[in-house]
Amino acid sequence: MQADKKRPKLTSRFFANRCNCNYTAEEISNLVIEAAEHASSELGKGHSETTYEHIILNYLYDKRIPTRRQVKFYVKISQDVVQAGILDIEIDRRVLVELKAGLPDINLEHKTQLRRYMRCAEKNYINRPLVGMLVLFAKCGQIKIWQTKIE
């Protein structure tokens, strides 16, 4: 390879050019709520978590928001690295979204799960604030949302 040739920029299959997300964590949270409402209106009730996840991801991709799905989090215990769980959606390393479907309500176990992911993310992400969101597509067709934040 000649010295005067530049290497091409690495890009995502969803973003032809590098994306600079200029949204705040609060604005992204509002977009997640919009995306959840969109998913609920398009699909209705009774679908799987994965189906709602795909609709939400596509909604955010269309708005050019850098988004990852099924993000694995790890914790280090002594000399071992152990998987702490798999988060449904991570948005711009600022907002963590855990989806639930087909349940009557958000419970303490769901909140504990999201807080665990946030503790793992807090160690690796420098962006602040870090927002965690639980989005429940309830059996009755309602969307229920619970949020928490680390400054």
N, C-alpha and C positions, 0 to 999 in steps of 0.2 A: 504494500500500500504506500502511495506517495505521501510525503510529509505535508504537501499543500492541500490535500483533500481532508475535509472535515468529516467526522463521524456523524451519522444522522441522529437526531434526537430520538430517544425512546418515547413512544407514546402509547396510550391505552387504545384498545379497540373501540372504546366508546368516545374518546376524545382525540380527534385528529391532531390537535395542537395541545400543548400543555395548558392545563386549566389553573387559573388563579382564582380561588374562591374568595370573594370579598364580602361574603355574608358573615354576620356575627352569629354566635351560637344561638341567640334568641331568635334571629331571623330563620336560621336553619330549623329550629324547633317548630316554628310556625309553618314552614314548608312541609315538615313531616306530618303535621296535623292536617294540612291541606291534602297531602298525598294519601293519608289514611282515609279521609272523607271521600276522596276520589275513588279509591279502591273499594270502599264500602258501597258507594253508589253504582259503580260499574258491575260489581260482582254480586252484591246482596249478601245475605247471611248464609252461614253453613259451609264455607270453604275452608281449606286447610291454611295453616300459617304460611306455608311456602307459596301458595297461590297469592295471598295478600302481599307477601314479600316481593314477588316479581312485579306486581302492579306498582308498588311504592318505589322500587328501584327504577323502573322505567320512567316514572313521573319525575324523579330527581335527576336522572340522566338527561331528560329533555330540558331541564333547567340548567344543565352543565355543572351540577354539583358533584364533586369527587366523592364517590361512594364505593364501599366494599361490602361484600356479603360473606356471612359465615366465617367471621374472624375468630381465630383461636387465640385464647389468652392462657398464659402460663404463669406459674409461681415457682420460685426456687425455695426448696426446703432442704437445708443442709447442703449436700452436694448434688441433690437430685432436682431436676426440672420436671414439674408435674403440670399436666393440662388442667387449668381451672375451669374451662368451659368454652363454649362456642357462642359468640354474640351473633345475632341475626344481621344487623346492619350497623356499619360504622360510617359516619359522614364527616369528611374533611378533618379527621382526627380530633373532632371537637364534640360531636354528638354521638352517643351510643344508643341504639334503639333495639330493644328486645320486644319481639312480637309474641302475642298469645292469641289463640282463636278457640272459639267454641266453649268458653268457660263462662260462668255467671258473673264473676267479679275478679279484680286484682286482689291477690292475697299477700301475706307477709313473706311467703316463700319466694314469690316472684320479685318482690322488692329486694330481698336479700341476694338473690341471684344477680340482679342488675348492679347492686352496690359492690359485689365481688368483682364484676367486670370493670367497674369504675376504679377500684383500688389497683387492679392490674394495669389499666390504661394510664392511670395517673403517674406511674413510675416511668413510663416510656414516652408520653406525649407532653410536649412543652406548651402547647396551646392552652390558654385559660380564658374563660372558664370552661370546664368540661361538664357537659350536660348529659344526663342519663334519662331516657324516656322508656316507659312501658306503654305499649299500645295494645289494648285488648279489643278484639273483634268479638263481642259477647254473643251468646246464643240468641238473645232477643233481637240482634241486629244493630244494637248500639255500639258506639266506639267509646271506650273508656281509656283515659290517659292519666298517667302518674309521672311526675318529673322530679328529679333531684339534681343538685349541682355541686361541683367542687370548684371553689374559687382559686 
